[in-house]
């Protein structure tokens, strides 16, 4: 073999080794099962990464690496590269994230809600530095659906929650919200909720309809009530040292995969609440599913200012700025979706003229 051939062979081998060294396996944990909303998001992210690179993404659904606190610690330490966790749990680390539990702050209209999460300056500009202080790169936040109260007895007013032990996440503001609603908030790990309802240790909890369905908590309760008070929010994060150390091409890869998964999950959730409620009703015909009227919601709304004031007290140094920006972002989302809704009406005369001409 010639010297030139030997050199080319060695160069090729080194190139292959370099390529192999760059093909990594990234670990991603989340708080739900593979076929629930966070799992669907994670699978789309994995698909995009693996389709556009030599990297592999290893997914860890809820319970495989412990509870929510465990996977957050693993993400901060670098054992995990990615984690999906609700602000309900990160509120202990980032007090400002508790803003998502101010009742009646987020809209029930899915168009407005999606527009807010897509364009919010609070999410994209104000929150990332707060997450960075905890060793986390905030990649996105997205909604998982309107939460419903899932209880043993009917709930039509705050009076119906009196002395009800209501399971909440370990989030100080969520505790305050259910105190304001008249309940006895009871922090409890999710793994203990079904048994707690079954044995009457607790008498209620809240979650989006798809989660009530998949986790079958309706089996040990009798009522599902939509009071319109909140939508479940979750956040996808990366270990910051890991993310900052990525080559620019890999950062773009991650960002593009997150955007693709974000779009996918909003589409996936269209009609998901209705489908979930139909399945619950089919499985347990005796279940009562109630959407409170605006009049019935008003006493709950009246409690919201008290919780908002508490957020400003315990929500960290940026609480006021975060709340103000979120309110501005929500108004912008409302205006944008209203304008979009009026667009077809603006073009209606042309369409009518075409129909007339055709006839």
N, C-alpha and C positions, 0 to 999 in steps of 0.2 A: 504494500500500500504506500502511495506517495505521501510526502509530508503535507502537501496541499489537501489530499483526501483525508488524512488523519485529522488535520485542523478542522475541516468541514464537519467530520463526524463528531468531533469533540464539541464543536459549537452547537450542533444540533442537539446533542445530549444535554448540554448545559441549558439550552433554551427550553427543552422539555421539562427538565428539573425545575427551572424557574417557574414555568407555567403550572406545574403540579403544586409548587409551594404556595402559589397564589390562589389555588382552588381550596377554599376553606369550607368547613361545616359550621353554620351559625345556629345557635340554640335560641328558641323562641317559645316562651311560656305564656299562657293566658288563663282567664278565670272561668272559662266555660268549656263545654265538650266540643268535639270536632264538628258536630252538626248544629251547633248553636251559633249565634251571630258572630261572636268573637272568633269562633273556630272557622267559620266561612271566610271571614276577613283574613285570618292567618293563612288559610289554604290558598287564597288568591295571591297573597304576598309571596308565599313559597313558590307558587307556579311561575310568577313573573321573574323572580330571582333566578330560578333554575333554567328557565327558558332563555334567559338573556346573559347567562354567565356559566362558569364552571362551578360556582359555589352551590352548596347544598344547604337546605334549611331543615332543621330537625324540630318538630313541633311537640310541645308538651301541654296537653289539655289539663283542666282543673284536677287537682288531686295527685297528679303523677309526681310532682316535686314539692308537695305540701300545700299549705293554705296561702292566701293572698300575701300575708306578711313575709312568708318564706321566699316566694318568687321575687318579691321586691328586693329583699336583701341579696338574693343571688344576682339580680340584675345590677345592683349598685356595686357589688364586689367583682363583677366581670365574669362570673360563672355562666350567666346568661348574656347573650348579646342583645336580645329583644324581649320586652315584656309588655303585655296588655293588662292594664289595671284601671279600675274605676277611681275617679277622684274621691269616691267614698272612703277608700283606704289610703290614698296618697295625701289626703287632707291632714293626716298626722305629721307628714313631712313638709307639706306645702300648704300652710293654712289658707292661702288665697284660693286654693282649689275647692274649698268648701262652698264657694259661691254657687256651685251647681245644685246646691240643696236649699237655696232660698225658694220657698214655694211660690208658684205662679210667675216666676221670672221667665222661664222658657215657654214658648207657645206650644199649643197642641196641634196647630196646623203643620203638617209634615213639610210642605213647601217652604214655609218660613223657617222652620227648624233646620232643614238641610242647607238653605241659603246662608243661614247664620254660621253653621259649622264650616261651610266652605270658605267664607270670606271674612270671618271675624278677626278684627285687629287684636282683640283681647287674647284670642287663642294663638294667633300666629306671631304676634309681636310682644305682648306683655308676659305671657306665661313661659315661653322658652327660657328666659334668663333665670326664672325661679326654679325650674326643673334642673337647669344646669348647675345651680348651687348644690343640688343633691346628687350630682354625678350622673345626671340623666339628660339625654337628648330627646326633647319632645318632638315626635314625628308627626302626629296627628291626633285629633280628638274626633269622635263621631257619636251620634245618638243611636240608642238601641231600642227605642220605642217608649211610649207613654207608660209610666208605672201605674199599676192598679193595686189597691188595698185588697189583700186576700185574707179574709177573716172567718171566724166561726159564727159570729152574729152579724146582722145587717148594719151597715153604716150609711146613714143619711144625714148626719150632722155630727159636730164635735162631741155632743152629749153622748152619742152612741159609742164613743171611744173611751169614755170614762172608765177607769180601772182595767182597761184592756192592756194586757202585757203584749206590746207590739215589738217584734224583732226588728232591729235596725243594724246597719253596719256600724263598725266602731268609728263613727264620725261625729265629732261634737256638735256640729250644726244640724245634722239629721236628728240627733237626740233632741235638740232644742225645738226642731220643727214639730216633732210628734208630741212633745210636751205642750207646745202651743195649740196643737190639735186636740188636746185633752187626754191623750193616751199615756201609758206608762212605758216609755221606750226601754227596750231590753237588748243591749248589744249581745250578739250570739254568732259564732262561726256558722257559715252556711251549712256545713256538714251536720250540724245539730238541729237544723230548722225543722225538717220533716218529723223527726222524733219529738221535738219540742211541741209541735202542733198536735201530734198524735196523743201525747200524754198531758196536754193542757198546761205545760210549763209556760208556753206563750199562746196567745189566741189570735195572733195576726202577724202579717209581714207584707212587704210590698216588693213588686218586681214587674217587668214587662210581661205581657200575655204569653209570649213565646216561651219564657222561662217558667212561668206557672204551669204551662203545658208539658214541657220537656221534663221538668223536675217533679211533676205530678203532685204538687202541694195541694191542688184542688181535692185530692182524695181525702184529705184530713181537715178540710174546711168546707164551708157551705156558701160563702158569698165572695164575689169579685166585684169591686166597686171602683169605677173611674171617676175621680174627683177633679181631674185635670190639673193636678198640682205640680206635676213634674214629668220629665222625660229622663230615662236612664242614660248617663253619659259615660263613655270610657275613653282611655287614652293609650296610645301605643308609643312606647319609648325605646330608646336604645341606650346601652351603657355608653356614657359620653366619651370616655377614653378610647373605647373601641371605635365609635363613630368618627371621632376627630382623627384617629390614626388611619382611617381608610384612604386609599388613593382617591383622587377626585372622581375617577370613572366609577368607582364602587359607591361613592356617596350619591352620585347621580342615579345609579342603578337602584339603590335603596329608596331614594326619593320618588323615582318613577313607579316603583313597585307599590309604594304606599299610596300614591295618587290613584293607581289602577284599582287597588283594593278598596279605597274610599268610594270610588264611583260604583264598584261592584256591590258594596254592602248597602248603599242607599237604594239601588235597584232591587236587591234581594229582599229588602224589607217592605217593599210595596205590597200591601194586602196581607202581610204576615200576621198582624194583630187579629184581623178578622178570621183568617184561616185557623189560627191557634184557638180562638174562642169557639169556633165551630167544632173543633176536635175535642175540646174540653167538654162542651155541652153534649156531644155524642157519647163521650166516655162516662159522664156523670149527669144524666138528664135533670137531676134534682138541684144542681148548682144554680144559684141566682146570680145573674150578671146584670149589673146596674150602672148606667151612666147618669150621674147626678145632673139635675137641671142647673141653670145659672143661679136660680134662687137658692137651691140647696147648697151650691158651692160658696155662696157669699160668706157664710160664717167661717169657712176655712180660709177664704181670701182675706177676711178681716184679721186673721192671725199672722198673715205674711209680714206686715211691717215690723212686728215684734222680732221675727226671726231675722229679717234683714238688718235690723239694728244690732242684733247679737252677732251677726257676721262681721259688721264693721268693728265690733269690739274684739273679736277673737280671730279675725281673718288675716292677720299679719299686716306688715307695713304697707303693702300695696292694695289692701282691701278696698279702699275708696276708689282708687284709680281703676282697679279691675271691674268693680261694680258699675262705675260710670261708663266705662268703655263698652262693657257688655250691653248695657241698656241702649247705648248709641248704635252698637252693631245690630241689635235686635230691631230697632226702628228702621235701620237701613235695609235689613232683610225683609221687613214687612212692606216697605215702600217698593222694593225691587220686585217682590212677588205680586204685589198689587198692580204694578205697571205691566208685568208680564201677562197677568190675567186680563188686562184691558186690551192687549194687542190684537187678539182675534176680532174684537168688536170694532176696532178701528178699520179693519180690512173687510168687514162684513158687507158694506155697500158694493164693493167691487165684486164680491162673491155673488151677491144677489143679482147684480147686473148680468153676470155670466149665466146664472141660472135662467134669468128671464130671456136672454138671447137664445139659449139652447131650446127653450120651449117655443 
